[in-house]
Amino acid sequence: MKGKFLTFGVALILILSCSKKESVMAPPIVGPTPSESQMVWHEMEMNAFVHFTTNTFTGKEWGYGDEQPEIFNPTAFDADQWITAIKDAGFKGVILTCKHHDGFCLWPSQYTDHSVKNSPFQNGQGDVVKAVSDACKREGLKFGVYLSPWDRNRADYGTPSY
């Protein structure tokens, strides 16, 4: 009798577990909820912040804007290697410091001489910003730029002419 009861019980559980379930509505949302763009940011989880400028070659923590552009000469620069390593580490985006407070621009700016255009990097034709942006596109990472409003290389910083 015990074996028949156990068999009946197992059969009943199987039948009930296979029967159609009623759908249950989610509870109503209460209080503030994140916007779509906030959720996109939240789900990114980690972004790499890359600071690469003349300080890389002077060994100083702070640039003063008096560095000669000729000091910037990364002879083995490989944006694809950077971005592949960043992606492999689990980052989903990269923020590149394109111009820090020393005023040195990692692209050939038409607004200042304090940029890669006056460096030996790729014979003054290099563009770190474009190279990193393109590498991010190839690897499917988001790309952002940081530009400091302070420019210690400009004598007129803080005046209306700036």
Secondary structure, 3 states (H helix, E strand, C coil): CHHHHHHHHHHHHHHHHHCCCCCCCCCCCCCCCCCHHHHHHHHHCCEEEEECCCHHHHCCCCCCCCCCHHHCCCCCCCHHHHHHHHHHCCCCEEEEEEECCCCCECCCCCCCCCEHHHCCHHHHCCCHHHHHHHHHHHHCCEEEEEECCCCCCCCCCCCCCC
